[in-house]
Amino acid sequence: MANPSPPVIFSPTRRRASRRRMRALQARPDAPRYLLDDMIEDVLDRISFLRVTPKRALVVGDNGGALAGTLAALGAEVTRADPAPGEGEIPLDEERPYPASRLSGGFDFIASLGTLDTVNDLPGALIHLRGALASGGLMIASFPAAGCLPTLRAAMLAADADRPAPRLHPAIDVRAGGQLLQRAGFADPVVDRRELAVSFRALGALVADLRAQGLGNVLADPGPALGRAALARAQAAFAEAGADGRTVERFEILTLSGWRK
C-alpha cells in the first residue's frame, strides 16, 4: 500500500513569497535579525563544542550568508540553498530528494536555519537532509517551535472572539522533534529548546518584525483578514498583556541535531 500524502498545511507559493519579502525587508539597515543571528550563534557554538571542522557544508536559510561566510573562513567549501533563493543560493525543495549531481551525499555538515517549520512533510525533509550527508556527517536544524508567540496567539483569539480563524502556524515540540529524528534514521539524536524574549511597544511592531524575518502567515488556509473591530480587539489584548507601554513576546527555538553513521 502506498504511503498517504502528508496533509497540506502550508502553501509553498505563500512560503516562497514570504521569504522573498523577507529578503527585501532585510536589505533595510534597521532590519531585525535577532532570530537568525541567534540560530547562527548557536550552530557555531555547537560545532565548536563538538570540535567539528566542516570541509563540505550545505547551509539552508542563511539569509545574508553570515554562517556560510564563517564556515568558509574556517576552510569549508560551502553550498548555500533556500526555498526562495537569493544571490549566491541555489533553489531547494526540502520535501523532495535532492538532485544527485549537486546535493545528494557527500556533505559532512548541514545547517538548516528557520525553514523546516513550514514544510508539509517534515519527516520527509529530515530524511532528505540525512540523505545529503556523508557517512559521519552532522546535521543541525533550528526553527520556531511550539512555544512561540503565546501573547500573539492570545491576542488573535481575542480578536476572533467566538469564531477563531487559522492565523498562526502549528509547530512541534521537543518530544515530537526527538521522534522525528529517530524516524528519519539519525544517530545520536539531540533535541533541545531555548527562548528569546523581545519587548514591543505595539502589536504592529511585532507583526513588522515577523514579516521582516520570514515568519508571516503561510498557511494554505490563512483565514479571513481581520476587520477594524477585530484588529482593535487584538491591539488592546496585546497592550493589556504588557506593562509600562511595552509587551514582552516569547520566541521558542527548537534545535534538532543528529549524525549519519
C-alpha positions as CSV (number, residue, x, y, z in Angstrom):
1,M,0.0,0.0,0.0
2,A,1.3,3.4,-0.9
3,N,2.1,5.8,1.9
4,P,-0.6,8.5,2.1
5,S,0.5,12.1,1.2
6,P,1.0,14.4,4.1
7,P,-1.7,16.9,4.8
8,V,-1.3,20.3,3.0
9,I,-1.0,22.7,6.0
10,F,1.4,25.2,4.4
11,S,1.2,26.9,0.9
12,P,4.5,26.5,-0.9
13,T,3.6,29.6,-3.0
14,R,2.9,31.7,0.0
15,R,6.1,30.4,1.7
16,R,8.3,31.4,-1.2
17,A,6.6,34.8,-1.4
18,S,7.2,35.3,2.4
19,R,10.9,34.6,2.0
20,R,11.2,36.9,-0.9
21,R,9.6,39.6,1.1
22,M,11.9,38.9,4.0
23,R,14.9,39.2,1.7
24,A,13.7,42.6,0.5
25,L,13.0,43.8,4.0
26,Q,16.3,42.6,5.3
27,A,18.0,45.0,2.9
28,R,17.0,47.8,5.2
29,P,19.7,49.0,7.6
30,D,17.5,48.6,10.7
31,A,16.0,45.2,9.8
32,P,15.5,42.9,12.8
33,R,17.7,39.7,12.6
34,Y,17.7,38.5,16.1
35,L,16.2,35.1,15.4
36,L,18.6,34.2,12.6
37,D,21.5,35.7,14.4
38,D,20.6,33.5,17.5
39,M,20.4,30.4,15.3
40,I,23.8,31.1,13.7
41,E,25.5,31.8,17.0
42,D,24.1,28.5,18.4
43,V,25.3,26.5,15.4
44,L,28.8,27.9,15.7
45,D,28.8,27.2,19.4
46,R,27.7,23.6,18.8
47,I,30.3,22.8,16.2
48,S,33.0,24.4,18.3
49,F,31.9,22.3,21.3
50,L,31.8,19.1,19.2
51,R,35.1,20.0,17.6
52,V,33.6,19.6,14.1
53,T,35.6,21.3,11.3
54,P,33.4,21.1,8.2
55,K,35.1,20.5,4.9
56,R,32.0,20.5,2.7
57,A,28.9,22.1,4.1
58,L,25.3,22.8,3.0
59,V,23.7,25.8,4.6
60,V,19.9,26.3,4.1
61,G,18.1,29.6,5.0
62,D,21.2,31.6,5.8
63,N,19.9,34.9,4.5
64,G,22.8,37.3,4.1
65,G,25.3,34.5,4.2
66,A,26.7,35.1,7.7
67,L,27.0,31.5,8.6
68,A,28.3,30.5,5.2
69,G,31.0,33.2,5.4
70,T,32.2,32.0,8.8
71,L,32.3,28.4,7.7
72,A,34.2,29.4,4.6
73,A,36.7,31.3,6.7
74,L,37.2,28.0,8.6
75,G,38.2,26.3,5.4
76,A,34.9,24.7,4.3
77,E,33.5,24.5,0.8
78,V,30.0,25.9,1.3
79,T,26.9,25.5,-0.8
80,R,24.1,27.9,0.1
81,A,20.5,27.0,-0.6
82,D,17.0,28.4,0.1
83,P,13.4,27.6,-0.8
84,A,13.3,31.1,-2.4
85,P,16.9,31.6,-3.4
86,G,18.7,34.9,-3.5
87,E,22.1,35.8,-4.8
88,G,24.6,33.1,-4.3
89,E,22.0,30.5,-3.3
90,I,20.5,27.5,-5.2
91,P,16.8,26.5,-5.1
92,L,16.0,23.8,-2.6
93,D,12.7,22.0,-2.1
94,E,13.2,20.3,1.3
95,E,10.3,17.9,0.6
96,R,11.9,16.3,-2.5
97,P,15.0,14.2,-2.9
98,Y,18.0,16.4,-3.5
99,P,19.5,16.4,-7.0
100,A,22.2,13.7,-7.1
101,S,24.5,15.8,-9.2
102,R,24.6,18.7,-6.7
103,L,23.2,17.9,-3.2
104,S,22.9,14.2,-2.6
105,G,25.5,12.7,-0.3
106,G,28.9,14.0,0.4
107,F,28.3,16.9,2.9
108,D,30.0,16.4,6.2
109,F,27.9,19.2,7.7
110,I,24.4,20.6,7.1
111,A,22.8,23.5,8.8
112,S,19.1,24.4,8.3
113,L,18.0,27.7,9.7
114,G,14.4,28.7,10.1
115,T,12.9,26.8,7.2
116,L,11.7,23.4,8.4
117,D,8.8,24.8,10.4
118,T,6.8,25.5,7.3
119,V,7.2,22.2,5.3
120,N,4.2,19.9,4.9
121,D,6.3,16.8,5.1
122,L,8.8,17.3,7.9
123,P,9.7,13.6,8.3
124,G,10.5,13.5,4.6
125,A,12.5,16.7,4.7
126,L,14.6,15.3,7.5
127,I,15.2,12.1,5.6
128,H,16.4,14.1,2.6
129,L,18.8,16.1,4.8
130,R,20.2,12.8,6.2
131,G,20.5,11.5,2.6
132,A,22.6,14.6,1.7
133,L,25.1,13.8,4.4
134,A,28.2,11.7,4.0
135,S,28.9,8.9,6.5
136,G,29.9,10.6,9.8
137,G,28.3,13.9,8.8
138,L,26.4,16.1,11.2
139,M,23.1,17.9,10.7
140,I,21.8,20.8,12.8
141,A,18.4,22.3,12.1
142,S,16.8,25.2,14.1
143,F,13.4,26.6,13.7
144,P,10.5,28.2,15.6
145,A,8.8,25.7,18.0
146,A,5.5,25.1,19.7
147,G,6.1,27.6,22.4
148,C,6.4,30.6,20.1
149,L,4.3,33.7,20.3
150,P,1.9,33.0,23.1
151,T,0.9,36.6,23.5
152,L,0.1,37.0,19.8
153,R,-1.9,33.8,19.9
154,A,-3.9,35.1,22.8
155,A,-4.4,38.4,21.0
156,M,-5.7,36.6,17.9
157,L,-8.2,34.6,19.9
158,A,-9.4,37.8,21.5
159,A,-9.7,39.4,18.0
160,D,-11.8,36.5,16.6
161,A,-13.9,36.1,19.8
162,D,-16.2,33.1,19.4
163,R,-15.2,32.4,15.8
164,P,-11.4,31.7,15.8
165,A,-9.7,31.5,12.5
166,P,-6.4,29.8,11.4
167,R,-3.8,32.6,11.8
168,L,-0.7,31.2,13.4
169,H,1.3,28.1,12.4
170,P,1.1,24.8,14.2
171,A,4.5,23.8,15.5
172,I,6.3,20.8,17.0
173,D,7.7,20.5,20.5
174,V,10.8,18.7,22.0
175,R,9.2,15.3,22.3
176,A,8.0,15.3,18.7
177,G,11.4,16.6,17.5
178,G,13.1,13.6,19.0
179,Q,10.6,11.2,17.5
180,L,11.2,12.8,14.1
181,L,14.9,12.4,14.2
182,Q,14.6,8.8,15.1
183,R,12.1,8.2,12.4
184,A,14.5,9.8,9.9
185,G,17.3,7.5,10.9
186,F,19.7,9.9,12.6
187,A,22.2,8.5,15.0
188,D,22.8,10.1,18.4
189,P,19.9,12.5,18.1
190,V,19.8,15.5,20.3
191,V,16.8,17.9,20.7
192,D,16.6,21.0,22.8
193,R,14.8,24.3,23.0
194,R,15.6,27.8,24.1
195,E,13.7,31.0,24.5
196,L,14.2,34.6,23.3
197,A,12.1,37.4,25.0
198,V,11.6,40.6,23.0
199,S,9.6,43.6,24.0
200,F,7.4,45.6,21.7
201,R,5.5,48.9,22.0
202,A,2.6,47.7,20.0
203,L,1.2,44.8,18.1
204,G,2.1,46.4,14.8
205,A,5.8,46.4,15.7
206,L,5.7,42.7,16.4
207,V,3.9,41.9,13.1
208,A,6.5,44.0,11.3
209,D,9.4,42.1,12.9
210,L,7.7,38.8,12.0
211,R,7.4,39.8,8.3
212,A,10.9,41.0,8.2
213,Q,12.2,37.7,9.5
214,G,10.1,35.5,7.2
215,L,7.5,34.5,9.9
216,G,4.4,35.7,8.2
217,N,1.3,33.5,7.8
218,V,2.0,30.9,5.0
219,L,-0.9,28.6,5.8
220,A,-2.7,27.0,2.9
221,D,-5.9,28.3,4.6
222,P,-4.8,31.6,6.2
223,G,-8.3,32.6,7.3
224,P,-10.0,35.9,6.6
225,A,-8.3,39.3,7.2
226,L,-9.0,41.0,10.5
227,G,-11.7,43.7,10.2
228,R,-11.3,47.0,12.1
229,A,-13.1,45.9,15.2
230,A,-11.2,42.6,15.4
231,L,-7.9,44.4,14.9
232,A,-8.8,46.8,17.7
233,R,-9.5,43.9,20.0
234,A,-6.2,42.3,19.1
235,Q,-4.3,45.5,19.7
236,A,-6.0,46.0,23.0
237,A,-5.3,42.5,24.2
238,F,-1.7,42.7,23.2
239,A,-1.2,46.0,25.1
240,E,-3.1,44.7,28.2
241,A,-0.6,41.8,28.3
242,G,2.2,44.2,28.9
243,A,3.2,46.9,31.3
244,D,4.6,50.4,31.1
245,G,3.8,50.7,27.4
246,R,5.7,47.6,26.3
247,T,4.6,43.9,25.9
248,V,7.1,41.1,26.0
249,E,6.7,38.3,23.5
250,R,8.4,35.0,23.7
251,F,10.1,33.1,20.8
252,E,11.0,29.5,21.3
253,I,13.6,27.9,19.0
254,L,13.8,24.1,18.6
255,T,17.1,22.6,17.5
256,L,17.5,19.1,16.1
257,S,20.8,17.5,15.6
258,G,22.0,14.1,14.5
259,W,24.7,12.2,12.7
260,R,24.7,9.9,9.7
261,K,26.6,6.8,10.6
